[in-house]
């Protein structure tokens, strides 16, 4: 648990009174940063390259979190990719 989202690669925003959860990635800055999260809707688990490709084509700054949803995330540490 982070006390703030500073230096976080990805974080979730939720409320104890609301069922909506939003996943936030690093925002796309002006000429600096590309968005870092994308949905993964394929059956097979992606490898690093598949996530990299998905993020490079469909990345966004925010995504709603729903039961069973899967995501690709580019982290700030070494540019790693996860799903």
C-alpha positions as CSV (number, residue, x, y, z in Angstrom):
1,X,0.0,0.0,0.0
2,X,1.4,3.4,-1.0
3,X,0.6,6.5,1.0
4,X,0.3,8.3,-2.4
5,X,0.7,7.4,-6.0
6,X,4.0,9.2,-6.5
7,X,6.5,7.0,-8.3
8,X,3.9,4.2,-8.7
9,X,3.7,2.5,-12.1
10,X,0.1,1.5,-11.6
11,X,-2.4,1.9,-8.8
12,X,-6.1,1.3,-8.2
13,X,-8.7,3.8,-6.9
14,X,-11.6,2.5,-5.0
15,X,-14.1,3.4,-2.3
16,X,-15.5,1.4,0.5
17,X,-19.0,2.7,-0.4
18,X,-18.8,2.3,-4.1
19,X,-18.3,-0.9,-6.2
20,X,-16.4,1.0,-9.0
21,X,-12.7,0.4,-9.1
22,X,-10.4,2.2,-11.6
23,X,-6.9,1.1,-12.5
24,X,-4.5,4.0,-13.3
25,X,-1.3,3.8,-15.2
26,X,1.4,6.4,-15.7
27,X,-0.2,9.2,-17.6
28,X,0.8,10.2,-21.0
29,X,2.8,13.4,-20.5
30,X,3.5,16.0,-23.1
31,X,6.3,14.6,-25.1
32,X,7.5,12.5,-22.2
33,X,5.6,9.4,-21.2
34,X,3.3,7.0,-23.1
35,X,0.3,5.5,-21.2
36,X,1.3,2.2,-19.5
37,X,-1.8,-0.1,-19.1
38,X,-3.9,-2.0,-21.6
39,X,-6.5,-4.7,-21.3
40,X,-5.7,-8.3,-22.1
41,X,-8.7,-10.2,-23.4
42,X,-7.1,-13.2,-25.0
43,X,-7.4,-16.7,-23.4
44,X,-3.7,-17.5,-23.4
45,X,-1.4,-15.7,-20.9
46,X,0.7,-13.2,-22.7
47,X,4.4,-13.2,-22.7
48,X,6.4,-10.0,-22.3
49,X,6.5,-9.2,-26.1
50,X,2.7,-9.7,-26.4
51,X,2.1,-7.3,-23.6
52,X,4.6,-4.8,-25.0
53,X,2.8,-5.0,-28.4
54,X,-0.6,-4.6,-26.8
55,X,0.5,-1.5,-24.7
56,X,2.1,0.1,-27.8
57,X,-1.1,-0.2,-29.7
58,X,-4.0,0.2,-27.2
59,X,-2.6,1.7,-24.0
60,X,-4.6,4.1,-22.0
61,X,-4.2,6.0,-18.7
62,X,-7.2,4.5,-16.9
63,X,-9.2,1.3,-17.1
64,X,-12.3,0.1,-15.1
65,X,-11.6,-3.0,-13.1
66,X,-14.2,-5.7,-13.4
67,X,-14.2,-9.3,-12.1
68,X,-11.9,-11.5,-14.2
69,X,-10.3,-8.6,-16.0
70,X,-6.7,-9.0,-17.0
71,X,-4.2,-6.2,-17.8
72,X,-0.8,-5.6,-19.3
73,X,1.2,-3.1,-17.3
74,X,4.6,-1.5,-18.2
75,X,6.3,-0.7,-14.9
76,X,8.7,2.1,-14.2
77,X,11.4,-0.3,-13.0
78,X,13.4,-1.4,-16.0
79,X,10.4,-1.2,-18.3
80,X,9.2,-4.6,-17.4
81,X,5.9,-6.0,-18.7
82,X,3.4,-8.0,-16.7
83,X,0.0,-9.5,-17.1
